Amino acid sequence: MKMLLYLAGMFIDTFGITHPSEEARYRAARYIAFLLLLTFLLLCTVIAVAVHLLHE
């Protein structure tokens, strides 16, 4: 979770956004984790389909 909080903080500092409350930081970290997981699952699905199609 610390890494996700760090990423959220980097994003906030990079774009000059007003620093949010602690609750909002945790919510942003959970959102980032969800997006990373979704991206990973999508990538795995695309690779699995590609491997399946190439081995037919």
Backbone as CSV, one residue per row, in Angstrom:
resi,resn,N_x,N_y,N_z,CA_x,CA_y,CA_z,C_x,C_y,C_z
1,MET,0.827,-1.192,0.000,0.000,0.000,0.000,0.869,1.253,0.000
2,LYS,2.051,1.172,0.641,2.923,2.347,0.678,3.348,2.758,-0.726
3,MET,3.600,1.769,-1.579,4.008,2.078,-2.949,2.878,2.804,-3.686
4,LEU,1.647,2.363,-3.488,0.509,3.012,-4.143,0.295,4.424,-3.609
5,LEU,0.476,4.607,-2.313,0.370,5.943,-1.736,1.478,6.847,-2.286
6,TYR,2.659,6.267,-2.474,3.771,7.016,-3.059,3.430,7.441,-4.485
7,LEU,2.885,6.512,-5.282,2.505,6.833,-6.660,1.440,7.927,-6.700
8,ALA,0.461,7.819,-5.817,-0.593,8.838,-5.758,0.012,10.197,-5.394
9,GLY,0.943,10.206,-4.445,1.609,11.443,-4.055,2.433,12.037,-5.181
10,MET,3.116,11.175,-5.943,3.902,11.642,-7.080,2.997,12.281,-8.132
11,PHE,1.861,11.651,-8.399,0.909,12.195,-9.368,0.405,13.558,-8.910
12,ILE,0.046,13.645,-7.643,-0.477,14.897,-7.092,0.580,15.995,-7.170
13,ASP,1.829,15.671,-6.803,2.902,16.666,-6.837,3.267,17.066,-8.263
14,THR,3.235,16.112,-9.177,3.608,16.399,-10.562,2.645,17.385,-11.205
15,PHE,1.365,17.197,-10.974,0.373,18.045,-11.624,-0.071,19.229,-10.769
16,GLY,0.540,19.400,-9.607,0.260,20.571,-8.789,-1.133,20.592,-8.193
17,ILE,-1.687,19.416,-7.961,-3.026,19.322,-7.381,-2.931,19.592,-5.877
18,THR,-3.926,20.236,-5.317,-3.970,20.470,-3.877,-3.954,19.133,-3.156
19,HIS,-3.131,19.030,-2.131,-2.998,17.767,-1.405,-4.323,17.401,-0.736
20,PRO,-4.781,16.173,-0.987,-6.063,15.730,-0.428,-5.912,15.266,1.023
21,SER,-7.044,14.960,1.621,-7.034,14.419,2.979,-6.493,12.991,2.947
22,GLU,-6.224,12.445,4.106,-5.711,11.066,4.196,-6.702,10.074,3.585
23,GLU,-7.972,10.274,3.839,-8.999,9.373,3.293,-8.986,9.401,1.764
24,ALA,-8.849,10.585,1.207,-8.818,10.706,-0.249,-7.550,10.082,-0.826
25,ARG,-6.431,10.177,-0.101,-5.189,9.539,-0.560,-5.349,8.022,-0.600
26,TYR,-5.970,7.445,0.416,-6.188,5.997,0.431,-7.154,5.575,-0.670
27,ARG,-8.155,6.389,-0.912,-9.103,6.097,-1.990,-8.388,6.131,-3.340
28,ALA,-7.507,7.098,-3.540,-6.729,7.180,-4.776,-5.804,5.975,-4.916
29,ALA,-5.197,5.550,-3.818,-4.310,4.387,-3.857,-5.088,3.124,-4.221
30,ARG,-6.279,2.963,-3.676,-7.108,1.799,-4.027,-7.520,1.854,-5.488
31,TYR,-7.818,3.038,-5.996,-8.192,3.209,-7.397,-7.022,2.853,-8.311
32,ILE,-5.827,3.302,-7.950,-4.635,2.955,-8.721,-4.414,1.453,-8.709
33,ALA,-4.577,0.815,-7.547,-4.412,-0.639,-7.457,-5.428,-1.348,-8.345
34,PHE,-6.655,-0.874,-8.343,-7.694,-1.473,-9.183,-7.333,-1.345,-10.664
35,LEU,-6.875,-0.182,-11.071,-6.507,0.024,-12.479,-5.309,-0.837,-12.881
36,LEU,-4.327,-0.965,-11.994,-3.177,-1.824,-12.289,-3.598,-3.279,-12.425
37,LEU,-4.465,-3.739,-11.527,-4.954,-5.111,-11.593,-5.763,-5.337,-12.863
38,LEU,-6.616,-4.402,-13.200,-7.420,-4.505,-14.415,-6.532,-4.555,-15.655
39,THR,-5.516,-3.721,-15.702,-4.572,-3.717,-16.824,-3.835,-5.040,-16.926
40,PHE,-3.390,-5.563,-15.795,-2.686,-6.844,-15.764,-3.583,-7.972,-16.269
41,LEU,-4.827,-8.014,-15.805,-5.754,-9.055,-16.241,-6.073,-8.939,-17.728
42,LEU,-6.230,-7.734,-18.218,-6.487,-7.523,-19.638,-5.298,-7.978,-20.474
43,LEU,-4.106,-7.652,-20.038,-2.893,-8.063,-20.742,-2.766,-9.586,-20.754
44,CYS,-3.024,-10.232,-19.633,-2.974,-11.699,-19.567,-4.009,-12.326,-20.501
45,THR,-5.182,-11.747,-20.558,-6.232,-12.266,-21.438,-5.821,-12.140,-22.902
46,VAL,-5.278,-10.996,-23.283,-4.844,-10.787,-24.665,-3.729,-11.768,-25.028
47,ILE,-2.789,-11.965,-24.126,-1.702,-12.912,-24.386,-2.237,-14.330,-24.506
48,ALA,-3.154,-14.718,-23.627,-3.722,-16.068,-23.679,-4.476,-16.301,-24.986
49,VAL,-5.244,-15.341,-25.423,-5.970,-15.465,-26.687,-4.992,-15.546,-27.855
50,ALA,-3.954,-14.724,-27.848,-2.969,-14.735,-28.913,-2.245,-16.081,-28.980
51,VAL,-1.862,-16.618,-27.838,-1.189,-17.921,-27.794,-2.133,-19.001,-28.286
52,HIS,-3.373,-18.946,-27.882,-4.353,-19.935,-28.318,-4.541,-19.890,-29.837
53,LEU,-4.647,-18.698,-30.395,-4.842,-18.556,-31.829,-3.601,-18.963,-32.636
54,LEU,-2.434,-18.722,-32.093,-1.196,-19.057,-32.796,-0.872,-20.548,-32.760
55,HIS,-1.412,-21.261,-31.806,-1.113,-22.691,-31.669,-2.202,-23.574,-32.270
56,GLU,-3.088,-23.018,-33.031,-4.132,-23.835,-33.660,-3.648,-24.443,-34.946
